[in-house]
């Protein structure tokens, strides 16, 4: 029978996932995994070949993270997300809705 007391773990406290993501992006930029481009007030980040390899080592599904095109002659990066069949989203219809009226 399971105890009704909450299990004690080595957790420090709750985190804001957006802050964690922001810090990760800043660190990845410093490491050369991402490149930042800023126009006016809009910021965009681009994955580098080194970043692609390193992020894959972390177990990230880069098909979900990046909209990329494979680099010419790089077999490791071939297979753009547009060539891979996408699974339907469970909460979105598979066809565009029709206007009535």
MIPAFI-610085 format. One record per residue: residue in one letter; x, y, z of N, C-alpha, C, O in turn; residue number from 1. Coordinates in steps of 0.1 Angstrom, whole numbers. Each point is the difference from the previous one (the first is absolute). Example, Ala and Ser with C-alpha at 12.3 -4.5 7.8 and 13.67 -1.06 7.14 Angstrom:
<nodes>
type	nc1	nc2	nc3	cac1	cac2	cac3	cc1	cc2	cc3	oc1	oc2	oc3	seq
A	132	-57	78	-9	12	0	9	12	0	10	0	7	1
S	-14	11	-14	9	11	0	-8	11	8	5	11	1	2
</nodes>
This chain:
<nodes>
type	nc1	nc2	nc3	cac1	cac2	cac3	cc1	cc2	cc3	oc1	oc2	oc3	seq
X	9	-12	0	-9	12	0	9	12	0	10	1	7	1
X	-14	9	-15	8	12	-1	-3	10	11	-11	2	4	2
X	22	4	1	-2	10	11	-7	12	-5	1	4	-12	3
X	-8	3	21	-8	12	-4	9	12	1	-4	11	-5	4
X	16	-12	10	9	11	1	7	2	-14	3	-10	-6	5
X	-2	22	2	7	3	-13	15	-5	1	6	2	11	6
X	-2	-8	-22	14	-5	0	10	12	1	-3	11	-6	7
X	13	-12	13	10	10	1	10	-2	-11	6	-11	-2	8
X	-3	22	-6	9	-2	-11	11	11	2	0	8	9	9
X	9	-7	-19	10	10	0	-3	12	-8	8	7	-5	10
X	-21	-4	5	-5	12	-8	3	12	8	-2	0	13	11
X	5	11	-20	3	13	7	-13	8	0	-4	6	10	12
X	-3	-5	-21	-12	7	-1	-5	1	-14	7	-5	-10	13
X	-19	11	8	-6	1	-14	8	9	-8	7	10	5	14
X	-7	-12	-19	7	9	-9	-10	5	-10	-11	-6	-3	15
X	14	18	-3	-7	5	-12	6	-6	-12	11	3	-3	16
X	-19	-12	-5	6	-6	-11	5	10	-11	9	-3	-8	17
X	-16	14	7	4	10	-10	14	6	3	8	3	-8	18
X	-5	-1	21	13	5	5	10	-10	-3	11	3	-4	19
X	-14	-16	7	10	-11	-3	3	0	-15	12	-1	-3	20
X	-22	2	-5	2	0	-14	8	12	-5	9	-2	-9	21
X	-11	13	15	7	12	-4	15	-1	4	9	4	-8	22
X	-6	-9	20	13	-2	4	7	-10	-9	12	1	-3	23
X	-19	-12	-1	6	-10	-8	4	6	-14	10	-3	-5	24
X	-19	11	-1	3	6	-13	12	10	1	8	0	-9	25
X	-7	7	20	12	9	2	12	-8	1	10	3	-6	26
X	-10	-14	14	12	-9	1	3	-6	-14	12	-1	-3	27
X	-22	-4	-4	3	-6	-13	6	10	-10	8	-4	-8	28
X	-12	16	9	5	11	-8	15	2	3	8	1	-9	29
X	-5	-1	22	14	2	4	9	-11	-5	12	1	-3	30
X	-18	-14	3	8	-11	-4	1	-2	-15	7	-9	-5	31
X	-14	18	-2	0	-1	-15	-10	-10	-6	1	-4	-12	32
X	-10	-1	20	-10	-9	-5	-11	7	-7	-6	-6	-9	33
X	3	18	13	-10	9	-6	6	13	-4	10	5	6	34
X	-15	1	-17	4	14	-3	-12	9	1	-11	-4	-4	35
X	13	15	9	-11	10	2	0	10	-11	10	5	-4	36
X	-22	-1	-1	-1	10	-9	-11	10	5	-11	-5	4	37
X	13	17	-4	-9	10	5	-3	11	-10	10	6	-5	38
X	-23	-4	2	-4	11	-9	-10	8	8	-10	-5	4	39
X	13	18	-2	-9	8	8	-2	-6	14	9	-2	7	40
X	-21	-2	-5	-3	-6	13	-3	-15	0	-3	-7	9	41
X	5	1	-21	-2	-14	-2	13	-8	0	10	4	-7	42
X	-10	-14	15	12	-9	1	-3	-14	-5	-11	-5	2	43
X	21	0	-10	-2	-13	-5	13	-8	2	11	6	1	44
X	-12	-19	1	11	-9	3	1	-10	-11	-10	-6	-4	45
X	22	3	0	3	-10	-10	9	-11	6	10	4	6	46
X	-13	-16	-9	9	-11	5	12	-1	-9	-2	0	-13	47
X	13	-3	18	13	-2	-7	2	-15	-2	-6	-8	7	48
X	14	4	-16	3	-14	-2	6	-6	14	-4	-11	3	49
X	12	18	3	6	-4	13	-12	-2	10	-1	-9	8	50
X	-8	19	-8	-11	0	9	-9	-12	-3	-6	-6	9	51
X	4	3	-21	-9	-11	-4	6	-13	5	-8	-8	6	52
X	21	6	-7	6	-12	6	-1	-1	15	-3	-10	6	53
X	6	21	0	1	0	15	-14	-1	6	-2	-7	10	54
X	-8	14	-16	-14	-1	6	-5	-14	-3	-8	-5	9	55
X	12	-2	-20	-5	-14	-2	6	-9	11	-6	-10	4	56
X	19	13	0	6	-8	11	-8	1	13	0	-9	8	57
X	-7	20	-6	-8	2	12	-13	-7	-1	-8	0	10	58
X	5	-6	-21	-12	-8	-1	-12	9	-5	-11	-5	1	59
X	14	17	-6	-11	8	-5	-5	-4	-13	8	-4	-9	60
X	-21	4	7	-6	-4	-13	0	13	-8	-9	8	0	61
X	20	-7	-9	2	12	-7	-11	2	-11	-1	11	-6	62
X	-6	-22	2	-11	1	-9	-11	9	5	-7	7	-7	63
X	6	-7	20	-11	8	7	5	14	3	-8	9	1	64
X	21	-7	1	6	12	5	2	10	-12	-3	12	1	65
X	10	-17	-11	5	9	-11	-7	-2	-13	-3	-11	-4	66
X	1	22	-3	-4	-1	-14	13	2	-8	5	12	-2	67
X	1	-22	-3	13	1	-6	0	-7	-14	-9	-8	-3	68
X	19	11	-4	3	-6	-13	13	-7	2	9	6	6	69
X	-7	-18	-11	13	-7	1	10	7	-8	-2	6	-11	70
X	14	-6	16	12	7	-7	4	-9	-11	0	-12	1	71
X	4	18	-12	4	-8	-12	12	-9	4	10	5	6	72
X	-11	-18	-9	12	-9	2	1	-5	14	9	-7	3	73
X	-18	11	6	1	-5	14	-11	-11	2	-12	3	3	74
X	16	-15	-3	-9	-11	1	-7	-1	14	-11	-5	1	75
X	18	10	9	-5	-1	13	-13	9	2	-9	-3	8	76
X	9	14	-16	-11	9	2	-11	-1	-10	-10	7	0	77
X	11	-18	-9	-10	-1	-10	-13	-5	6	0	-7	11	78
X	-11	10	-17	-13	-4	5	-8	11	6	-2	0	12	79
X	-1	10	-20	-7	12	5	-13	-4	6	-6	-10	-4	80
X	0	18	12	-13	-3	7	-11	0	-11	-10	-6	3	81
X	12	12	-14	-10	0	-10	0	-13	-8	-10	-3	-7	82
X	20	-5	8	0	-13	-6	-5	-11	9	-3	-11	-5	83
X	1	13	17	-4	-10	10	-15	2	2	-5	11	3	84
X	-3	-22	-4	-14	2	2	-3	4	15	5	-6	9	85
X	-14	16	-8	-3	5	14	-12	-8	5	-9	-4	-7	86
X	9	1	20	-11	-6	7	-11	11	2	4	11	3	87
X	-16	-15	-5	-11	10	3	0	5	14	2	-8	9	88
X	-5	20	-7	-1	6	14	-13	-5	6	-10	0	-7	89
X	10	-5	19	-12	-6	6	-11	10	2	-12	-4	1	90
X	15	17	0	-11	10	3	-3	9	-12	-8	9	1	91
X	14	-12	-13	-3	8	-12	-6	-8	-10	5	-12	-2	92
X	-14	17	-6	-6	-8	-11	11	-2	-11	8	8	-2	93
X	-9	-19	-4	10	-3	-11	-3	7	-13	8	0	-9	94
X	-20	6	8	-3	8	-12	-4	14	5	-6	2	11	95
X	7	8	-20	-4	13	4	-15	1	1	-7	-6	-7	96
X	3	14	17	-15	1	2	-6	8	-11	6	9	-6	97
X	-18	-12	3	-7	7	-11	-9	11	6	-6	-2	11	98
X	5	13	-18	-9	10	5	-14	-3	-4	-3	-5	-11	99
X	-6	7	20	-14	-2	-3	-7	13	-2	4	10	6	100
X	-13	-10	-15	-8	12	-2	0	5	-13	-7	10	-2	101
</nodes>
